[in-house]
């Protein structure tokens, strides 16, 4: 869904300026650009040059001159010439250089930053204030500035020759002159108390959508606080330039001394020490000369996308505190050697061009950019505040999408201009005509494995699959959707195995008993088969795959006929859980007898109570009128499951307890690498047949040669462990994966290289109870390691694993497993 948001951002904001001047600031002696020079128009408009020395002055009135200043250089005043819109401003160095702000003999910027870091808690509103609340108006637009687009959409320097004009470029300029490509607004109330911050969205509207795409609203463009140890820009976290350990990552330079809100501030430029592109943040901090608080901050990343975040503050004299007043976030096209393909569309970029080659002709999309602006008002602090439903990070009120125009006129800083008004009218009309909302809803359901047909969502996972017991499994299943009812649901499926020649089926019904907690109570009946000794966490949402590779090789199944009654709920903060009572009749479909104190069981009945719970304590959630969404997925995540048999109830045959646990951790790095850790453990106590023990997910078939054993690889399975080789009633499993950045071998061959290591330990009490199947235990442990080369070509990949340790096999080749992988990137 985040990819969909990125698509809308990039393809689908113009500053409302009537006057624009572009230019670049350079050192007259070296001809090198001067980054973050201060440019001030005679109307009071203030901006700074970017890392390349380039600047844009945008004003709602005509200016006649502007001044450019830079520390160590002589300030210059530049008059505006009629008909001229681009200025090259050359500054000359001066000998006297702000000697009054030099601290000791070291780089003055370092001393200022050290003081800023030391005073963070005193200057951070979330540390200094007990409580605060304010309202904020945000407007986000995707657009282009029509004045910057020539008829040819070409370079600024165009030869005066007769050329054929691209009509599509003219059409683009014509459209963008009248409206934006995308636009959304929201009014929020922010509340802070007991170290918790919550955003309550009072009103929201999105051009082209009656019901906004809530995932876009939740998209975290930039950090709320400038004082956090990690600064987040476009959903990527970087070490902050004022983190405690920031000096090891950043270089600093004192640029200037400027006045903000009547107070003198140091203007400090910072840049990541790593020379590699897009390795970290760079920008400017405006530091109050008196209390070393941040009075303004500009954060920037320049790469494939040129991303910048600006934080502005107002000074509260009573509290001697700078409080957030405005935020600006902007994305423009950056530079890259390759065109970027996103969701079926292609964005072209200017790469590094050799001297003898001409740059690529600019297209319309080169001028598209995104701009998000937030203005804070009605600020109150240190007053009694009670935050309702504090565990929810963002809450959207039920009536937020139905606010009248009078509501918006009350909170907008400026009334909508003609261009913005036409954006709503045009996109609403296009959305209705092209059924955009229904198509997006359709696409989201398909990604999750469902095909909406009327009031039923067909389950695409039920159509066809294959395993060694059923052969081809052909079926049809689905669940009723919101067109049927928002309070009631029916679901079911039926399937037929071509090899075992039997039908399987399931049906169930449920009713919602809590809207906020999304609680459902229901009942179901199932007659189906399942792999023996497989660990299934009921709360896990089965991801949609075109194919599920591991079951292809499984041949040992058991049939189960089960009645269940259940409750699904999210009532406990940051959790989702299933509470279940069931009666299940089990019939193994392989040669097996369970010997319990001399009584032999070929089939049996289990009556159990089960709770399955997932807890994501570090994630952030958004409550919408249609449900709860995990908007910020953070690790680790924890899953618990407890199953208890109910003796002497509904002909239950065995007494046992079963405890299962899983935790997942994932860390993404700025260079594109990723580390995944997975730990699972289970413990079954009492009398329990082999069908419900643990097999630790084997995925290797018993064949003579390596080539004969080549099959599809699983996700978290032991690729060198043979099916039915090990069984346990207690086990622990650990997996380590580290994915490196994709390797570019050829233009279309860019595999991802992943190192994998897995290990497990376990044991089986009373092994004599299980008759008819040969197996070993994991008391000595099982170990394998390997490499994955995924997406070598069109999603196809190859992996290899090696088995070692106490359970290593005598023949070297029997310890090797080669697997095929396939990764499908859905273009939605």
N, C-alpha and C positions, 0 to 999 in steps of 0.2 A: 504494500500500500504506500510505503514511503517513496518507492520508485514512481508511482502514479503521481504523488505530490510533486516530485522533482520534474516530471514531465510537464505538469501544469505550470510550474514556476518558470521553466525555461522556454516553453513554447507558447503557452497560452496567455509599466508603471509610468507616465511621463511626468516630470516635475512641472508643476503648474507655473512655469516661468514665461514671462513675455520677453525677457532679455537674456541673452546668453553670450558669454565670451569664453573662448578656449585658449589654452596656451601652455607653455612649458617654461620652467625656471632652470637656468644653468649657471655654472661657475664660469665667469668670463675668461679666466686664465686656463682652465683645463677643458672647457666645453662639456664637462660632465653634468648630468642633471642633479638638482638639489632636492632631495625628498623632504616633504613636510614643511615647505616654506609657507609662511603666513601671507595670505592674500586678502586684502580688505577693500571693498568697494566704497565709493564716496557716499553711498546710501546706508552704510553700516553693515552691508552683507559681508560675512566672514567665511573663508574656507581655507583649506591648505592643499598644497600639491601632494600627489601620491608618491609612491616609492620610485617612480620614474620621472619625478619632477613635473608631471602633467597636472593641470588644474582646469576646473570649469567654474565660472561665476554664473550663477543663476539668480535672477532678480525679477520681481514683479513690476519694477519700474526701470526706466532707462538710466544707466549710470554714465557719468562723463569721464571718470578716471578711477584707477585702483592703485593701491600701494602694495609692494612686495617686500617682506623683511625676512631675514634669516640670520641666526646668530653668527657673529664673526664677519658679517658682510654689511655693506652700506645699504640702507633702505632706499628704495627707488619708487618714484611716482610715475605711473604710466597713463597718459591721456588716451581716451578712446577716440579712434579715428573712424570717420564715416565709411561704411562699407567694409571695414576690416573686422574679422571675428576671431582671428588666430594671432597670438602674440608670443614672440620668443623674448623672454626677459632674462638679460644677462646681469648678474650681480658681481661686484668686485669686493675682494676681501678688505677688511679694515684692520688696523693694528691694535686698537683698544678693543677688548673683548670681555665685557661683563665681569670685570675683575671682582666686583663687589659680591658676586655669588659663588666665588670659588671657595670650597671648603677644604682645608688642609692642603696637602700637596698632591692628592690623588685626583683621578678623574672626578670632577664635581658631580656628574650624573650618578656615579656609584654611591656617593655619600647621600645624595638625595633619595635614591631608591632604598638604601638601607634604612633611612629614617622612615620612609613610607611603609616598609614592611614591619618595622618595629611598632608603628602607631596604628596598624590595621584594625585591631579590636576597638580602639578608641574612635575610629573614624567610620567603622562599618555600622550602618543603621540597624542591621540585624543582630549586632552585638551590643550597641550602645543604648538602643531604645527597647523598652519592655514590650511595647506594642506599637503597631501603626496600621493604618488603612488608607487607601486612596482609590480613586476611580481612574480608569485609563481608556482613552479612545485610540483605536488602532485602525489604520487603513493600509491595505496591501494591494498593490497593483503590478501587473506585468504589462509592459508597454515598450515603446521606443519613442525617441524624440524625433518628430518628423523633420525638424529643421536640419538634423544631422544626416539625413538620408538624401543622397543625390538620386537623380533619375536612373542612373546605372547601378546604384548601390555599389559603387566602386571606391577605390582609394581616393583620398583627398586630392592627390596629384593625378590628374587625368589629361592625357594628351588630347589636343584639339584636332581630332580626326572624326570623320563620319563613321559612326558605328550604329549597329542595330540595337534599339532600346528594348530591354526585356519588359514586356507588358505586365508581368507578374510583379515586378518591382514597383511599377507605378501604382498597381492596385494595392499593394501593401502600404505604400506611402499614403494613398488616399484613405484607406481604412484607418490607419494609425493617426491620421490628422483629425479624425472625427471621434475616435473612441480608443479605449485601452483594450488589450487582448484578454485581460482577466482582472477582476476587482472583487475585493471582499472587505467588509468592515466588521468591527466588533467593539462593544463597550463592556469593560470588565470592572469588577471590584476586587482589589487585592487586600487581603487581611493577613496580619502577622501576629502570632502570639505563641508563647511556649516553644520557641525555636521552629515553629511550623508556619509555612507560607501557603496560602490557598488563593487560587484565582476562581472567582465566580463570574461566569459570563452572563451578563444581564440581557444583552441583545447581540445578534449576529445575523448578517445577511451576506450572500455570496451570489455574484452575478451568474445567471444561468441555472440556479438551483433553488427550488422551493425549500428543500431540506439540504443544508450545507454539507459538504464532505467534512465530517468531524475530524478525520485524520489530518487534514490540512490545518485546521484550527489548532490542533495539538502540536503541530510541527515546531520543534524548538530551534528557532533561528539564532538566538544569542542568549547568553547567560543573563539571569535577572540581576545578579550581583557582580560587581567588578572585583570584589574582595575574595571570592572563592579561590581555593587552591588550584582548581582546574577551571579554565575558561572555555566555554562551549560556543562554537561558531558553526552553524549549519550542521548540527547534530554530531560534531566531532570535537572531542575534548583535547585541549592543549594545556601544558603547564603554564600557569599565569605568570606574566612578567613581574608580578609582585607577590608570588608565592614565596614561602620561606627559603626554598632552594633555587629561586629564580636566577641568581647570579651565575650559577653554573651553566645555565642554558642560554642566557641572553647577553648581548652587548648593549651598552647604553651610551647615549650622547646627548649633551645639553644643547638644545637648538635655539631657544629664545626665552624671553620673559614677557608674558602677556597678562592682560587684565581680564578676569572673568567675574561677573557679578560684583564688580567693585573691589575685587581682591586680587593681589598679585600672585601669579602662578609661574612655576617653572615648566617649560615645554621640553619633555624628555622623549627622545626617539629611542626605540628599542628594536632589536632584530635578533632572531635566533642565530646562535653561533654556527650551526650546521650550514655548510655551503650548498647542500643539496636543495633543489627547488621544492617548495611546498612542505618543508620540514618543520615548520612552526610558524608562530605568529610574528608579525611585526606591526609597528604602529607608533602612536604618540600618546603619552600620558601627560596631562596637565596637573601638576602637583602644587597644592596650596603652599606658599612659602612660609606660612605661619604654623599650620598644624600638620603639614605633610599629608593631607587628605587628597584623594583624587577628585578634581573638580570637573574633569572631562576626560574621556578615553576614546581612542580610535584604534580598533583592532582590525587586522587585515591578513588575509591569506591570498596569495596570488599563484595560480596554477592553471589547471584546466578551466576552472571558474575563478573569477576575480571577486572575492567575497570580503565585505567590510561591515563592521558593526561599530556604531558610534553610541556612546553613553554620555548624556548631558545631565548636569546636576544643578540644583538651586541651593543657595546657602541659607540655613536656618540659624540666624544670629543667637536666638535664645538657647539653642542646644549646641551651638558652635559645630554644626554638622552639615555636610553636603548630602542632600537627599535626591534620589533619582527624579528627574523631571521629564526627560524625553529619551527615546531610543530610536535609532535609525539603522536599518539593515538593508544592504544592497548587494545584488549579484549581477555581474556583467560577464560577458564572454571573455575568457582568458586566452592563453596561448598554449598550444600543445602540438606535438609532432603528428599525432593521429587524429582523425575525425572521431568524435564520440558518438557511439550508437546507444540510444536510450529508448527502450520500449518500441522498437520498430522504426523510430525516426533517427535521423542523423544530424548532428551539429558539427559544422565544419570549423576548423581552427587554423590560425596562422602559426605554423611551426617555425623552427629556426631556419632561416633562409640563407643559402650560400650567396656569395656576392654576384655570381653569374646567373642567378635565377630570379625571376620575378615572383612577388608574393601572389597568393591566390586571390582571385576576384572575390570581392566581398559580396555576401548574400544578405537577404533581408534579416535573417536570424542573427547576423552579427551585431545588429543594433538593438536587439531586444534585451531588456534588463528587468529585474525585479526590485521593487522598492517597498519596504515596510516601515511605517512611521507610527510611533506611539507617543501620545501626550498625556502626562499625568496631571490630575487636578483633585480638588477636595481632599487635600492631604491632612490627616489627623494622626496624632501620635501620643503615646503614654496615656491613653484613655482605656477604660475597661472594654475589652473585646472578647466575645465568645464566638469561636469558629465552629460552626455546625459541620458535622461529617468531616472532621479534620484529616482523616486518612485519605480522602479524595483530594488529589492535587489540583485538578481542574473540574469544576462542575458547571454544566450548561443548564440553565433554568428551562423548564418545560415550555414557557412562553417566549423564550429568547428569539425564536425564528419567526415570530408573528408580531413584532413590534411595529407600530404605526410610524409614519414619516415624522410626526411631531416628536417622537422619542429621539430620532436621529438628529433632528434639527437642534434639540436641546444639548446634545453632547458633542457634536462636531465642532472642531476648532474653527474651521471655515466651512461655509456652505459648499455643496457640490457644484463644480463648474459644469458647463454645458457638456464637456467631453466625458466627464464621469457620469453625468445623468444619462447620456446616450449609451454608455457602456452597459448599464443595467438594462435599458430597453432593448438594445441590440442582442446581447447575450441571452436574455430571457427568451427573446423571439427565436433565436437560433436553437436554443436548448429544446424548446417545444417542438420546433419543426424537425429537428434531427433526433429527437428522443434521447438526448444525451444522458439525462439522469437514469433512465431505465437501462441504457446500454452500460453505464458504469456499474449499476447494481448487478446487472447480468454478469459483467466481467469479474466483479469481486466474488460472486458465488461460484463461478467456474474455477477461479484460482483455488478456492477452498474445496473443490471437488463436487459441486452441485450444478445441475442444469435446470434452471427454472422453467417449468411448463405449466402455465396457468397458476393454480393455487398449490401446486406441488413442486418441490425441488428434488429432481431425480438425483440419486447418489451415483456418480460416475464410477466410484470404486467397486460397485456391485456388478457392473456389466460383464466383465470377463477377467479371469485370473487363471493361474495354473499351479498345481502341485502334484506330487507323485502319488498321492492317494486318490484324489478326486479326478485327476486329469484336468481337462479344461472345465472350469467352473463358470457357467453362464447364468446370469441373473438380472434382476431388476429390483430396485428399491428406491425409497425416497422418504421425504418428510414434508408435511404441510408447511406453508410459509405464511407471511403476514397477510396475504390476500385471503387466505382461509380464515385465520383468526390470529389476533395478537395475544389472546389469553389461553387458547387451547391448541394442542398439536397432536397429530397422529403420525406415526412412522412405522415402517416395516420394509421387509424385503423377502424375495424368494429366489432360490438358486438351485441349479441342477449340475451334478458332477457327471461328466461323460464317462469316467472310468469306474466310479463306484456305483453309478446308476441310481442315485437316490436324490430326492428333493430335500432342501433345507429351507427354513423360513423363520421369520420373526415378525411380530407386530406388537405395537405398544401405543399408549396414550398418556398424555400429561396435561396438567393445567397449571398456569402461573399463579402462585400464591403471594408473591412479593415483587413489586416492580423495581424498587431501588436496589434490592439485593439480587434481583433476577433469579428468584427461587421458584422451582418447579417441583411438583409432586406427581408421580406417575406409576404405571404398572406395565409390565411387558411379559411376553411369552416367547421363548426361543427354542428351536430344534435345529441344531447345527453341529459342526465338528470344530475341534481346536487342536493345535499342536500340543503334545504332551510336555509337561514340566516347563511350560513357558511362563515367564513372569509378565503379567499384564497389570499395569496401573490403570484402574478404571477412569481416573481423572485425566489421563493423557488424551489429548486430542490427536486422533490419527491423521497425520499429514497426508494430503492428496498427492498421489504419484500415478503417473501413467502406468507404471508397473511396480510391483513390490517384489524385489528380486529374491529375497531369502527363502520364502515358502516354496519356491519352484522345486527345491531339492528335498522337501520334507515328505516322509511317507508314514510316520507314526502319529496318528491322530486318535482322539477319543470323541465319541458322540455325547452331547449333553442336551438334556431337555430341562428347561429351567423356567420357573415362575419367579418374577422379581417385582418388588415394590421399592420405590426409591424416592429420595429428595435430593435435588441439585440446588446448591445455593452459594452465594458470594457474600453472605451476611457478615462473616468475620472479616475485618479489614485485611486487605492484601492477600486474601486467600480465595480459592474456589474448592468446593468439596462435594462429594457424593456420599450419601448415607443409604445403605441398601440392606434389605432382607430378602433372602432367596432360598428356594428349594430346588435342588438340581439332581437329576438322575444321570449317572455317568456310565457309559459303556465303552471300554477300550476297544479300538479297532485293530489290535495287534495281539500277539500271543503273550498274555500276562494274567497272573493270578496274585491277589494280595492276601497274604497269610497272616491273619490277626489272631494270635493265640490258638492256632489250630483251626480256626474257622476260615474257609477259603471264599474269597470274593472275586467273581468275574465281572460283576457290575455292582454298583452301590449308589446310595442316596446320601446327599449332603444338605443339611439345613444350616445356613450361616447368616451371621450379621457382619457387615463390612463397612468401614469408613475409609475413603480415599481422599486425601487432602493435599493440595499444592499451596505452598507458602512462598511468596515473592516479597520479602521484607524490604528490599532496596528499590523496588520498582515504583514508578508513579502511575496513577490511574486517573482517567477522565470519566466522569459520569455524564452521559448524554441522555436525551429523552428516549433513545432507543436501546440503551444498555450501557454497560461499563466496558471501557477499552484500556488496555495496558499501553500507555503512550510512551513510557520511558522504561525499556526493558533493561534491568540491571541484575548483575549476578553477585553472589550465588543465588540459585533457586533451590528449593527443597520440596521433595514429595514424600509423603508418608502414606502407608496403607496398612490397616490392621483388619484381619479376618478372624472371626471366632465362630466355631461350630456351636450349635445349640442342641445339647444332648436331649434325647427323648422327645424331640419336637418334630412332627411331620415325618416320622420314620427315619430320622437321621441315624446313620450307621457308625460314625466315628466321632471321637472327641479330639479336637486339636485347636491350636492357635497358630497364626501365621503373621509375622511382622515383616514389612518390606520398606526399604528406605532408598532414596536416590537424591543426589545433589549434583548440580551442574554449574560449571563456571566457564565463562568465556571472556577473553581479553582481546580487543582489537588494537592494533598499533597504527601510528600515523603513516608508516611506510607500506600499509596494505597487508601486513602479516596478521595472523590470528592464532591464538592458542585456545584450545578447548580441553577442559578436564571433566571427567565423568566418574562418579563413584556410586556404586550400587551395593546393597547388602540385603540379605534375607535370612530369616530364621523361622523354621517351622517346628513346632513343639507338639508332641502327642502322636496319635495314630493317623497317618496320612499316606495314601497310596502314591505311586510314582507319577501318576497323571498330574498331581498338584505339587510336586517337588520342584527343584530348580535344575535347569540344564545349561545355564550361562551362555545361551545363544550360540550354538555351534553353526558353522556354515561351510562344511567340507564334506564331499561325498566320497564313499569308499570305492575308489577305482585304482587300477594298477599304476598308471603313468600320470605325470604332471599334466600333460595335454588333455587327458580324459577328465581330469578334475577341474578344468577351466570352466567356471560358471560366473554368474553375476555376483558382485560383492554386496555385502550388507552395509548397514550404517554403523552399528556398534556391536558387531558380532565377531566371534573368533573365526577367522578365515581358515586356519589350519586345524581346527578342532572338528573331528568327525561327528556326524549326527549320532546321538544316543551313546556317545563314548563315556560321558561323565554324568552322574546324577548326585545331587546333594540335598540335604534338608537344612543346611546352613552354608552360606557362602559370602564372599566379599569380592567385588570386581572393581578394577581401576583401569581407566583408559586415558592416555595422553595423546593429543593431536596438536601438531603445529603446522599451519599452512603458511607457506612463503608467498611473496608477491608473484604474480603470474610471469612466467618466463616467455619472452618473445623469441621464438625460434624462426618462424617465418611470419609474414604479414597476417595470415589467417590461422596460424598455429601458435597458440599462446597457452600452454597447459599450466595448471596450478599444481605445485609440488607440495605434498603433505607428508610429514613424518608421523608414524603411528606406532604406539607401543601399548600393549594390553597385558594384563595379568589378573589371575584369579586364584583364590584359595577356598576350599570347602571340605565338607565331610558329610558322611551319611550314617546316622544312627540306625541300628537294627537292620542291616542290609539283608539278613536272612528272610525278612518279610516279603521281599519283592522277588517273585518267581516268574521265569519265562523270558527274561531279557538280560543280556550280558552287559556289564558296565564296569567302570572304575570310579574311584572317588578323587577329589581334588585336594586331599590332605597334604600333598607335597607341592601343590601349586602348579599353575599352567602359565606359560609365558610365550608371547609372540610379538614380533616387531616387523615393520615393513614400511613401504613407501607407496604413495598413491600419486599417479599422474592423471589428474582429472581434466576433463574438457580438452583433450588433445586436439580433437577435430569434431566440430558439430555436436558437442556434448559427450562424445565417446571418450572413455579414458581406460587406463590400465593400471593395475596395482599388483604388488608382489609382497608376500609375507613369509616369514621364517619362524619355525617353532623351535624353541630351545628350553633348556632347564631340565628338571627331573623327569618330566613326561616327554622328553624328546624321543623320537622313534629311531630304531636301529639304522634304517636306510635313510641316507641323506636326502634323497629326492622326496621321500614321504613327508618330510618336514617343510616342504615348500608348497605354497599355494599361489597360483596366478589367477587374478579375477578381472572381470570386465566391469566397468562402471558406465553409467549414463546419467548425465545431468541435463535436465530440460529446463530452459529459461522461458517461462511463459511471457509472451509479449503483451501483457496487460498490467 
